[in-house]
Amino acid sequence: MTTDWNNIDDYFANRLPADERNQFDATLRTDEALVEAVAFYVSARQTLQAEAYTTRRDELIARKPRLTRPTPWPYALAAAACLALLLGIGWILWQPQTAPSELADEYIQRNLTELAVTMSADADSLQRGLEEANAGNLTEADALLTHLLGRQPTNADALRYAGILSLRRGQYETALRRFEQLSRRTDLVVNPGLFYQALTRLKRDGPGDADQAKVLLQRVINQQSEGDTDAQALLDKL
């Protein structure tokens, strides 16, 4: 199937009508070719942006006047200010990027190490699992939540926290499976499933994971899903 790059561009520019955007999102869940095309689009766009910055920086440097004779001090100060500005721009552009796994670690340490229970069915069992997690007993906590999911497979809180525990334990495939299952739920007012899928891919940082994470983060932003503010912050650093 021929890739419709205009359609992909319209999606990321929020130009698609609501029904077409929803169809695009639905297709992304099942069409591997579209996922690869979107990942390439995101990567290419970021590359072009970086090249544009570099080109603009080089143009500014080329325009800096070369002093061939003593320059009156006001002009010297102006030239020094321009040079300082250019050096500042260069410093920003040349800063090494933080690795995706490090970005994920920062988020996990800040937001997912102390887990709080929300009111739900069988809250006592959920509470015991999270108490074990907060005490650092991740294996025991995972066992409790997995057992709870066996009895209550529709318990969204148990599914969410079980996925978080899998992520923290480095069981990325299990985490992705649980978060994908969570993201398919349409009965939840708050659903961070897509965001947590992106976070898991950033943490794993295997071949293609960063590009896949960018696609998921952009979907979170476009859909204004749970975690859209954090998604934008992460995407800006990738």
Secondary structure, 3 states (H helix, E strand, C coil): CCCCHHHHHHHHCCCCCHHHHHHHHHHHCCCHHHHHHHHHHHHHHHHHHHHHHHHHHHHHHHHCCCCCCCCCHHHHHHHHHHHHHHHHHHHHHCCCCCCHHHHHHHHHHHHCCCCCCCCCCCHHHHHHHHHHHHCCCHHHHHHHHHHHHHHCCCCHHHHHHHHHHHHHCCCHHHHHHHHHHHHCCCCCCCCCHHHHHHHHHHHHCCCCHHHHHHHHHHHHHHHCCCCHHHHHHHHHHC
